[in-house]
Amino acid sequence: MSLTWGQVKTWRSSDLETYAGKVGSRRDTVVSQTETLQQRMSSFQGQGDTADTLRAAMGTAHTALSTLADDLAELCDALDAAVPNVEQVESAVKTALEVAQACQCTISDSGAPVCHYSGTDAETYRNAAVAGVAMQVSNVMALASYADESLNRALAKVGTPGSTSS
């Protein structure tokens, strides 16, 4: 699915930062649970088949929690790395909207600029204004595509062989 101007103009780096914070908080909870389980595993003194089965189950749970904590850390890293890219997109959107307003243009959700100027030599002015705003929109969309692709690549690596948790 390709991005549209209507989507990109709603991007907020603060939303991404908030989400990264929530994921980080959940990672902290998982790390705490992993540490608690490790302490219980270390202090468990039972003997026999049932105790051995319990030890194995605790080991499996410990491994799963450790992997989850690593995956959540990777997710946080990916989100944190995406924030400056989204900030750049936000700034470019703001600039494009300011240029459009200064040129008496609007930008549709598809990204098409429409000039509303009706003064002298309107046709020439409108053509130049539309071209200038279109260039701004194109810049925004290029930045947004880069940000989107970079985050998608980072997210695709989370929990895969070669990642921190694998």
C-alpha positions as CSV (number, residue, x, y, z in Angstrom):
1,M,0.0,0.0,0.0
2,S,1.4,3.3,-1.0
3,L,1.2,6.3,1.3
4,T,-1.0,9.3,0.6
5,W,-0.7,12.9,1.5
6,G,-3.9,12.6,3.6
7,Q,-2.2,9.9,5.7
8,V,1.2,11.5,6.0
9,K,-0.1,14.9,7.1
10,T,-1.5,13.2,10.2
11,W,1.8,11.7,11.3
12,R,3.0,12.8,14.8
13,S,6.4,11.9,16.2
14,S,5.0,12.4,19.7
15,D,2.5,9.5,19.1
16,L,5.4,7.3,18.1
17,E,7.4,8.4,21.2
18,T,4.4,7.6,23.4
19,Y,4.0,4.2,21.9
20,A,7.8,3.5,22.3
21,G,7.5,4.5,25.9
22,K,4.6,2.1,26.4
23,V,6.5,-0.8,24.8
24,G,9.6,0.1,26.9
25,S,7.4,0.0,30.1
26,R,6.1,-3.4,29.1
27,R,9.7,-4.6,28.4
28,D,10.7,-3.4,31.9
29,T,7.8,-5.6,33.3
30,V,9.0,-8.6,31.4
31,V,12.6,-8.1,32.5
32,S,11.4,-7.9,36.1
33,Q,9.4,-11.1,35.7
34,T,12.4,-12.8,34.1
35,E,14.6,-11.8,37.1
36,T,12.0,-13.0,39.5
37,L,11.7,-16.4,37.7
38,Q,15.5,-16.7,37.7
39,Q,15.6,-16.1,41.5
40,R,12.9,-18.7,42.0
41,M,14.7,-21.2,39.7
42,S,17.9,-20.6,41.7
43,S,16.3,-21.2,45.1
44,F,14.2,-24.2,44.1
45,Q,15.5,-27.3,45.9
46,G,12.9,-29.9,45.0
47,Q,13.9,-33.5,44.1
48,G,12.4,-36.2,41.9
49,D,10.5,-36.4,38.6
50,T,8.0,-33.7,39.4
51,A,10.7,-31.3,40.5
52,D,12.7,-32.0,37.4
53,T,9.6,-31.3,35.2
54,L,9.0,-28.1,37.1
55,R,12.6,-27.0,36.6
56,A,12.4,-27.7,32.9
57,A,9.1,-25.8,32.7
58,M,10.7,-22.8,34.5
59,G,13.7,-23.0,32.2
60,T,11.4,-22.9,29.2
61,A,9.4,-20.0,30.6
62,H,12.6,-18.1,31.5
63,T,13.9,-18.5,27.9
64,A,10.6,-17.3,26.5
65,L,10.5,-14.3,28.8
66,S,14.2,-13.4,28.0
67,T,13.4,-13.7,24.2
68,L,10.3,-11.5,24.7
69,A,12.3,-8.9,26.6
70,D,14.9,-8.8,23.8
71,D,12.2,-8.5,21.1
72,L,10.6,-5.7,23.0
73,A,14.0,-3.9,23.3
74,E,14.5,-4.3,19.5
75,L,11.0,-2.9,18.9
76,C,11.8,0.1,21.1
77,D,15.0,0.7,19.2
78,A,13.2,0.6,15.9
79,L,10.6,3.0,17.1
80,D,13.1,5.3,18.6
81,A,15.1,5.3,15.4
82,A,12.0,6.2,13.4
83,V,11.1,9.3,15.5
84,P,13.6,11.7,13.9
85,N,12.4,10.6,10.4
86,V,8.8,11.3,11.4
87,E,9.9,14.6,12.9
88,Q,11.5,15.4,9.5
89,V,8.2,14.5,7.7
90,E,6.2,16.6,10.1
91,S,8.4,19.6,9.5
92,A,8.2,19.1,5.7
93,V,4.4,18.9,5.9
94,K,4.3,22.1,7.8
95,T,6.5,23.8,5.2
96,A,4.4,22.5,2.4
97,L,1.2,23.7,4.0
98,E,2.8,27.1,4.6
99,V,4.0,27.4,1.0
100,A,0.5,26.3,-0.2
101,Q,-1.2,28.9,1.9
102,A,1.2,31.6,0.8
103,C,0.5,30.7,-2.8
104,Q,-3.3,30.6,-2.2
105,C,-3.3,26.9,-2.8
106,T,-4.8,23.9,-1.0
107,I,-3.6,20.3,-1.1
108,S,-6.1,17.5,-1.5
109,D,-5.8,14.3,0.4
110,S,-4.3,12.7,-2.7
111,G,-1.6,15.3,-2.7
112,A,-2.8,17.3,-5.6
113,P,-2.3,21.1,-5.2
114,V,-5.1,23.4,-6.3
115,C,-4.5,27.1,-6.7
116,H,-7.3,29.5,-5.9
117,Y,-5.6,32.7,-7.1
118,S,-7.8,34.8,-9.3
119,G,-5.7,38.0,-9.7
120,T,-3.9,39.5,-12.7
121,D,-2.2,37.0,-14.9
122,A,-3.9,34.2,-13.0
123,E,-3.1,31.3,-15.3
124,T,0.6,31.9,-15.2
125,Y,0.6,32.4,-11.4
126,R,-1.6,29.4,-10.8
127,N,0.7,27.2,-12.9
128,A,3.8,28.4,-11.1
129,A,2.1,28.1,-7.7
130,V,0.9,24.6,-8.4
131,A,4.3,23.5,-9.6
132,G,6.0,24.9,-6.4
133,V,3.5,23.3,-4.1
134,A,3.7,20.0,-6.0
135,M,7.4,20.0,-5.5
136,Q,6.9,20.5,-1.7
137,V,4.4,17.6,-1.6
138,S,6.8,15.4,-3.6
139,N,9.5,16.2,-1.0
140,V,7.2,15.3,1.8
141,M,6.2,12.0,0.2
142,A,9.8,11.1,-0.5
143,L,10.7,11.7,3.2
144,A,7.6,9.8,4.3
145,S,8.4,6.8,2.0
146,Y,11.9,6.7,3.4
147,A,10.7,6.8,7.0
148,D,8.0,4.2,6.3
149,E,10.4,1.8,4.6
150,S,13.1,2.2,7.2
151,L,10.7,1.4,10.0
152,N,9.3,-1.5,8.1
153,R,12.7,-2.9,7.6
154,A,13.6,-2.5,11.2
155,L,10.3,-4.1,12.4
156,A,10.8,-7.0,10.0
157,K,14.1,-7.9,11.8
158,V,12.6,-8.0,15.3
159,G,12.8,-11.5,16.6
160,T,14.4,-13.0,13.5
161,P,17.7,-14.9,13.2
162,G,20.6,-12.5,13.6
163,S,18.5,-10.2,15.8
164,T,19.5,-9.6,19.5
165,S,17.0,-12.1,20.7
166,S,17.9,-15.0,18.4
